Amino acid sequence: MRSPEEFSDWYQDIVEKAGLADKRYPIKGMNVWTGYGWKAMRLIDNFIRDEFDNTGHDEVCFPLLIPQNEFQKEADHIKGFGAEVYWVTHAGENKLDIPLLLRPTSETAMYPIFSLWVRSHADLPLKTYQIVNVFRYETKQTRAFIRMREIHFFEAHTCHTDFEDAEAQIREDLEIMSRLAKRLCLPYVLCKRPDWDKFAGAYYTIGIDSLMPTGRTLQMGSIHQYRDNFSKPYNITYEDENGAHVNVHQTTYGMSERILGALISIHNDEKGIILPPDVAPIQIVIVPILSKVEPEKVTARCEELSETLKKSGYRVHLDKRDLRPGNKFYDWELRGVPIRIELGARDMQNGIVTVARRDTGERVQLKNEDLLNGISANMADVQGNLFAKANSSLQDSIHPIEELTNVQPGINVMGWCGTEDCGHVIEEKTEMAVLGEPVGAELSEKKCIVCGIPTMKTIYVARTY
């Protein structure tokens, strides 16, 4: 594992060198998405869109500004976000009658409109999502993709007839996350957060946490069961079959650009980042190996290869820069391109190409007639290998413990009676955070690590970002 200081220096440096973001914008915590990083984020957004479109959600886009009086309708929400919001108090030189804020999240923007959209049980379930920027005045040290003040954010918001239908939505959300994780090569743990750490206004919150190379966890996203905690202040009701007006039950599912930050942090080596093929803006880079022997024919063959691979659906770049091949290799390894193809005059004469994998460094020679099948197989191997390696690292970092003095870097598993007092003792003595109860874990009798009473509850505890 890396020390937090070593990792922080490496991370800040690699984000800049790999061309993922530019932090020189003159507002702290509001970076510029550069072309390479934005393409990777757009690919992730498209995976999310596919999943939610295919599960009956409609993409919407709500305004950025929220009136103060709407924001104040949910007291717990204000308690959770009141210190983090950016306020707009003037329009030109005129002071606004009602101050506006930049959305920190969108419950208070969307739910007044939901109360107009939902009228009868026939309008339910209402399943929506949007991919927008949100704004939070983060006071801790900012870090690209991981802790920002302007955040690229996905949020799904749903309304249901009752608690059980909302629970079914949460089960669907968990299935979606499982599929997304395979595409992003991002294993994670699911924990039901303790009440003192749940989302403001939620009945319960499930955190989606990845494990970073420092042994700390990073929350990539969260899923919230609201019951009717928001529908009551925002008067979101439907008329049931008996003519009674009933408050809807609601859920949300939020993820952010932290997904990209986690991916960069987990998949890397001494050469730079390693991007999973599904996320890589460039999946294949072709590097001509030019010499005095028929350089024009080598370049022409490389262009032909590029077109063939593009027609097969790959994102391909032909590097024709006037640089030594070794310099090109360095650049593309730094930026994490999954597969490199090298072609020189001798390769042409032998009817082969050389394929180098970024994840293992392995170089193999493929016959021209086997190229497409070979590329497809290698892409699948890279994708599978990255997930398996990261998942193995995660599983190896989950440590059952019976004494608070034995906590280790990574995720510590222990018995807990469920009381807030014992939870805070755990946090104080370990200087770690209670992530919560692991979702779907098998129940077994233990003793609370603090008070010693028998319990069926298990919790995960870790240092966090």
Secondary structure as the mmCIF struct_conf table of DSSP 4:
data_model
#
loop_
_struct_conf.conf_type_id
_struct_conf.id
_struct_conf.beg_label_comp_id
_struct_conf.beg_label_asym_id
_struct_conf.beg_label_seq_id
_struct_conf.end_label_comp_id
_struct_conf.end_label_asym_id
_struct_conf.end_label_seq_id
HELX_RH_AL_P HELX_RH_AL_P1 PRO A 4 LYS A 17
TURN_TY1_P TURN_TY1_P1 ALA A 18 GLY A 19
BEND BEND1 LEU A 20 LEU A 20
STRN STRN1 ALA A 21 ASP A 22
TURN_TY1_P TURN_TY1_P2 LYS A 23 ARG A 24
BEND BEND2 TYR A 25 ILE A 27
TURN_TY1_P TURN_TY1_P3 LYS A 28 GLY A 29
STRN STRN2 VAL A 32 TRP A 33
HELX_RH_AL_P HELX_RH_AL_P2 GLY A 35 ASN A 54
TURN_TY1_P TURN_TY1_P4 THR A 55 GLY A 56
HELX_LH_PP_P HELX_LH_PP_P1 HIS A 57 HIS A 57
STRN STRN3 ASP A 58 GLU A 59
BEND BEND3 LEU A 64 LEU A 64
STRN STRN4 LEU A 65 PRO A 67
HELX_RH_AL_P HELX_RH_AL_P3 GLN A 68 PHE A 71
TURN_TY1_P TURN_TY1_P5 GLN A 72 LYS A 73
HELX_RH_AL_P HELX_RH_AL_P4 ALA A 75 PHE A 81
HELX_RH_3T_P HELX_RH_3T_P1 GLY A 82 GLU A 84
HELX_LH_PP_P HELX_LH_PP_P2 VAL A 85 TYR A 86
STRN STRN5 TRP A 87 ALA A 91
TURN_TY1_P TURN_TY1_P6 GLY A 92 GLU A 93
STRN STRN6 ASN A 94 LEU A 102
BEND BEND4 PRO A 104 SER A 106
HELX_RH_AL_P HELX_RH_AL_P5 GLU A 107 TRP A 117
STRN STRN7 SER A 120 SER A 120
HELX_RH_3T_P HELX_RH_3T_P2 HIS A 121 ASP A 123
BEND BEND5 PRO A 125 PRO A 125
STRN STRN8 LEU A 126 PHE A 135
BEND BEND6 LYS A 140 LYS A 140
STRN STRN9 ARG A 143 ARG A 143
TURN_TY1_P TURN_TY1_P7 ALA A 144 ILE A 146
STRN STRN10 ARG A 147 ARG A 147
BEND BEND7 ARG A 149 ARG A 149
STRN STRN11 GLU A 150 HIS A 160
BEND BEND8 THR A 161 ASP A 162
HELX_RH_AL_P HELX_RH_AL_P6 PHE A 163 LEU A 184
TURN_TY1_P TURN_TY1_P8 CYS A 185 CYS A 185
STRN STRN12 VAL A 189 LYS A 192
HELX_RH_3T_P HELX_RH_3T_P3 ASP A 195 ASP A 197
BEND BEND9 LYS A 198 LYS A 198
HELX_LH_PP_P HELX_LH_PP_P3 PHE A 199 PHE A 199
TURN_TY1_P TURN_TY1_P9 ALA A 200 GLY A 201
BEND BEND10 TYR A 203 TYR A 203
STRN STRN13 TYR A 204 LEU A 211
TURN_TY1_P TURN_TY1_P10 PRO A 213 THR A 214
BEND BEND11 GLY A 215 GLY A 215
STRN STRN14 THR A 217 ARG A 227
TURN_TY1_P TURN_TY1_P11 ASP A 228 ASN A 235
STRN STRN15 THR A 237 GLU A 239
TURN_TY1_P TURN_TY1_P12 GLU A 241 ASN A 242
BEND BEND12 GLY A 243 GLY A 243
STRN STRN16 HIS A 245 ASN A 247
HELX_LH_PP_P HELX_LH_PP_P4 VAL A 248 VAL A 248
STRN STRN17 HIS A 249 SER A 256
TURN_TY1_P TURN_TY1_P13 GLU A 257 GLU A 257
HELX_RH_AL_P HELX_RH_AL_P7 ARG A 258 ILE A 266
BEND BEND13 HIS A 267 HIS A 267
STRN STRN18 ASN A 268 ASP A 269
TURN_TY1_P TURN_TY1_P14 GLU A 270 LYS A 271
STRN STRN19 GLY A 272 ILE A 273
TURN_TY1_P TURN_TY1_P15 PRO A 277 VAL A 279
BEND BEND14 PRO A 281 PRO A 281
BEND BEND15 GLN A 283 GLN A 283
STRN STRN20 ILE A 284 ILE A 289
BEND BEND16 LYS A 292 VAL A 293
HELX_RH_AL_P HELX_RH_AL_P8 PRO A 295 LYS A 311
TURN_TY1_P TURN_TY1_P16 SER A 312 GLY A 313
STRN STRN21 VAL A 316 LEU A 318
BEND BEND17 ASP A 322 LEU A 323
HELX_RH_AL_P HELX_RH_AL_P9 PRO A 325 LEU A 334
TURN_TY1_P TURN_TY1_P17 ARG A 335 GLY A 336
BEND BEND18 PRO A 338 PRO A 338
STRN STRN22 ILE A 339 GLY A 344
HELX_RH_AL_P HELX_RH_AL_P10 ALA A 345 ASN A 350
TURN_TY1_P TURN_TY1_P18 GLY A 351 GLY A 351
STRN STRN23 ILE A 352 ARG A 357
TURN_TY1_P TURN_TY1_P19 ARG A 358 THR A 360
STRN STRN24 ARG A 363 LYS A 367
HELX_RH_3T_P HELX_RH_3T_P4 ASN A 368 ASP A 370
HELX_RH_AL_P HELX_RH_AL_P11 LEU A 371 ASP A 396
TURN_TY1_P TURN_TY1_P20 SER A 397 SER A 397
STRN STRN25 ILE A 398 PRO A 400
BEND BEND19 GLU A 402 GLU A 403
HELX_RH_3T_P HELX_RH_3T_P5 LEU A 404 ASN A 406
BEND BEND20 PRO A 409 GLY A 410
STRN STRN26 ILE A 411 GLY A 415
BEND BEND21 GLY A 418 GLY A 418
HELX_RH_AL_P HELX_RH_AL_P12 GLU A 420 THR A 430
TURN_TY1_P TURN_TY1_P21 GLU A 431 GLU A 431
STRN STRN27 ALA A 433 PRO A 438
TURN_TY1_P TURN_TY1_P22 VAL A 439 GLY A 440
HELX_LH_PP_P HELX_LH_PP_P5 ALA A 441 LEU A 443
STRN STRN28 LYS A 446 LYS A 447
TURN_TY1_P TURN_TY1_P23 ILE A 449 CYS A 451
STRN STRN29 PRO A 454 THR A 455
BEND BEND22 MET A 456 MET A 456
STRN STRN30 THR A 458 ALA A 462
STRN STRN31 THR A 464 THR A 464
#
